[in-house]
Amino acid sequence: MAVKASGRFVPPSAFAAGTGKAFTGAYAWNAPREAVGRERPLTRDEMRQVQGVLSTINRLPYFLRSLFTSRYDYIRRNKSPVHGFYFLTSTFQRRLWPRIERVNQRHEMNTDASLLFLAERDQYARLPGMNDKELKKFAGPYLIAAFHDV
């Protein structure tokens, strides 16, 4: 109740401090709340599919592997494991992986040209992910051979 002082009413004291979050809705009972139910976990078959796609991703060069695994981890953390599963199966496996395979087939090493290429097949597969030092080390013998042939 307001106290009368010098002919004026003093306003009541302020309300107790709340949570600090200002509700912007019309009524307090319409405030957004956490979901009551838990999200469904992945089934065994879905988990196997996730592991299969992740093993496929792990065979890619580092710059591609880090891109896809970080995107999968972000979706899994912020949405749910089920959304991560959908990303891997629908986006990566159906759309991106066929493109990557086509690029790999197009730029595949021609082993019919020389049998010496068979020894370097693993190194050639790592070529997109090599840094400058590894690339110079890999190209060194070929540059020397090309220089002597000229």
SENUDO-143037 format. One record per residue (C-alpha): x, y, z; residue in three letters. Coordinates in steps of 0.1 Angstrom, whole numbers, always signed. Layout:
N
{x: X	y: Y	z: Z	type: ALA} .
...
END
This chain:
150
{x: +0	y: +0	z: +0	type: MET} .
{x: +12	y: +34	z: -8	type: ALA} .
{x: +22	y: +57	z: +20	type: VAL} .
{x: +9	y: +93	z: +21	type: LYS} .
{x: +38	y: +118	z: +25	type: ALA} .
{x: +33	y: +155	z: +22	type: SER} .
{x: +0	y: +151	z: +4	type: GLY} .
{x: +14	y: +128	z: -23	type: ARG} .
{x: +13	y: +91	z: -26	type: PHE} .
{x: +46	y: +72	z: -28	type: VAL} .
{x: +46	y: +44	z: -53	type: PRO} .
{x: +50	y: +9	z: -41	type: PRO} .
{x: +84	y: -8	z: -41	type: SER} .
{x: +96	y: -26	z: -72	type: ALA} .
{x: +88	y: -62	z: -78	type: PHE} .
{x: +113	y: -89	z: -68	type: ALA} .
{x: +140	y: -96	z: -94	type: ALA} .
{x: +130	y: -123	z: -118	type: GLY} .
{x: +150	y: -145	z: -141	type: THR} .
{x: +162	y: -116	z: -161	type: GLY} .
{x: +146	y: -129	z: -193	type: LYS} .
{x: +119	y: -106	z: -205	type: ALA} .
{x: +89	y: -125	z: -220	type: PHE} .
{x: +77	y: -109	z: -252	type: THR} .
{x: +44	y: -128	z: -256	type: GLY} .
{x: +9	y: -116	z: -247	type: ALA} .
{x: +4	y: -140	z: -218	type: TYR} .
{x: +28	y: -157	z: -195	type: ALA} .
{x: +14	y: -192	z: -201	type: TRP} .
{x: +24	y: -189	z: -237	type: ASN} .
{x: +61	y: -187	z: -230	type: ALA} .
{x: +82	y: -213	z: -249	type: PRO} .
{x: +93	y: -242	z: -228	type: ARG} .
{x: +116	y: -272	z: -232	type: GLU} .
{x: +102	y: -303	z: -248	type: ALA} .
{x: +87	y: -329	z: -225	type: VAL} .
{x: +97	y: -360	z: -244	type: GLY} .
{x: +132	y: -372	z: -253	type: ARG} .
{x: +144	y: -375	z: -289	type: GLU} .
{x: +144	y: -410	z: -302	type: ARG} .
{x: +178	y: -427	z: -303	type: PRO} .
{x: +192	y: -442	z: -335	type: LEU} .
{x: +184	y: -478	z: -342	type: THR} .
{x: +212	y: -504	z: -347	type: ARG} .
{x: +207	y: -504	z: -385	type: ASP} .
{x: +209	y: -466	z: -386	type: GLU} .
{x: +240	y: -466	z: -364	type: MET} .
{x: +256	y: -491	z: -388	type: ARG} .
{x: +248	y: -468	z: -417	type: GLN} .
{x: +263	y: -439	z: -399	type: VAL} .
{x: +294	y: -458	z: -392	type: GLN} .
{x: +297	y: -469	z: -428	type: GLY} .
{x: +293	y: -434	z: -442	type: VAL} .
{x: +318	y: -421	z: -416	type: LEU} .
{x: +343	y: -447	z: -426	type: SER} .
{x: +338	y: -436	z: -462	type: THR} .
{x: +344	y: -400	z: -452	type: ILE} .
{x: +375	y: -410	z: -433	type: ASN} .
{x: +391	y: -422	z: -465	type: ARG} .
{x: +388	y: -387	z: -481	type: LEU} .
{x: +416	y: -362	z: -480	type: PRO} .
{x: +419	y: -341	z: -449	type: TYR} .
{x: +403	y: -309	z: -462	type: PHE} .
{x: +372	y: -327	z: -474	type: LEU} .
{x: +371	y: -350	z: -444	type: ARG} .
{x: +373	y: -321	z: -419	type: SER} .
{x: +345	y: -303	z: -437	type: LEU} .
{x: +320	y: -332	z: -437	type: PHE} .
{x: +328	y: -344	z: -402	type: THR} .
{x: +326	y: -310	z: -387	type: SER} .
{x: +292	y: -304	z: -403	type: ARG} .
{x: +280	y: -338	z: -391	type: TYR} .
{x: +292	y: -331	z: -355	type: ASP} .
{x: +275	y: -296	z: -356	type: TYR} .
{x: +242	y: -311	z: -367	type: ILE} .
{x: +244	y: -339	z: -342	type: ARG} .
{x: +252	y: -316	z: -313	type: ARG} .
{x: +227	y: -288	z: -321	type: ASN} .
{x: +197	y: -308	z: -334	type: LYS} .
{x: +198	y: -345	z: -327	type: SER} .
{x: +216	y: -377	z: -337	type: PRO} .
{x: +187	y: -385	z: -360	type: VAL} .
{x: +192	y: -352	z: -379	type: HIS} .
{x: +229	y: -361	z: -382	type: GLY} .
{x: +219	y: -395	z: -396	type: PHE} .
{x: +197	y: -378	z: -422	type: TYR} .
{x: +225	y: -355	z: -432	type: PHE} .
{x: +249	y: -384	z: -438	type: LEU} .
{x: +224	y: -406	z: -457	type: THR} .
{x: +205	y: -381	z: -477	type: SER} .
{x: +229	y: -352	z: -483	type: THR} .
{x: +263	y: -369	z: -483	type: PHE} .
{x: +257	y: -404	z: -495	type: GLN} .
{x: +230	y: -396	z: -521	type: ARG} .
{x: +242	y: -363	z: -534	type: ARG} .
{x: +279	y: -356	z: -526	type: LEU} .
{x: +295	y: -390	z: -527	type: TRP} .
{x: +285	y: -398	z: -563	type: PRO} .
{x: +301	y: -365	z: -573	type: ARG} .
{x: +333	y: -372	z: -554	type: ILE} .
{x: +335	y: -407	z: -571	type: GLU} .
{x: +330	y: -392	z: -605	type: ARG} .
{x: +358	y: -367	z: -599	type: VAL} .
{x: +381	y: -394	z: -586	type: ASN} .
{x: +374	y: -416	z: -617	type: GLN} .
{x: +380	y: -387	z: -640	type: ARG} .
{x: +414	y: -379	z: -625	type: HIS} .
{x: +424	y: -415	z: -618	type: GLU} .
{x: +460	y: -425	z: -624	type: MET} .
{x: +466	y: -443	z: -657	type: ASN} .
{x: +485	y: -474	z: -647	type: THR} .
{x: +485	y: -487	z: -682	type: ASP} .
{x: +509	y: -460	z: -693	type: ALA} .
{x: +537	y: -473	z: -671	type: SER} .
{x: +542	y: -500	z: -644	type: LEU} .
{x: +562	y: -475	z: -624	type: LEU} .
{x: +530	y: -457	z: -615	type: PHE} .
{x: +518	y: -488	z: -595	type: LEU} .
{x: +544	y: -481	z: -568	type: ALA} .
{x: +532	y: -445	z: -564	type: GLU} .
{x: +495	y: -453	z: -564	type: ARG} .
{x: +490	y: -446	z: -527	type: ASP} .
{x: +510	y: -413	z: -528	type: GLN} .
{x: +490	y: -402	z: -558	type: TYR} .
{x: +458	y: -408	z: -539	type: ALA} .
{x: +470	y: -385	z: -512	type: ARG} .
{x: +479	y: -358	z: -536	type: LEU} .
{x: +449	y: -335	z: -529	type: PRO} .
{x: +457	y: -334	z: -492	type: GLY} .
{x: +495	y: -329	z: -493	type: MET} .
{x: +511	y: -298	z: -480	type: ASN} .
{x: +539	y: -280	z: -498	type: ASP} .
{x: +567	y: -299	z: -481	type: LYS} .
{x: +552	y: -333	z: -489	type: GLU} .
{x: +544	y: -322	z: -524	type: LEU} .
{x: +580	y: -311	z: -531	type: LYS} .
{x: +592	y: -344	z: -517	type: LYS} .
{x: +568	y: -363	z: -539	type: PHE} .
{x: +576	y: -344	z: -570	type: ALA} .
{x: +614	y: -343	z: -565	type: GLY} .
{x: +624	y: -375	z: -584	type: PRO} .
{x: +600	y: -367	z: -612	type: TYR} .
{x: +614	y: -332	z: -617	type: LEU} .
{x: +649	y: -345	z: -618	type: ILE} .
{x: +640	y: -372	z: -643	type: ALA} .
{x: +621	y: -347	z: -665	type: ALA} .
{x: +651	y: -323	z: -663	type: PHE} .
{x: +676	y: -351	z: -674	type: HIS} .
{x: +653	y: -362	z: -703	type: ASP} .
{x: +652	y: -328	z: -718	type: VAL} .
END
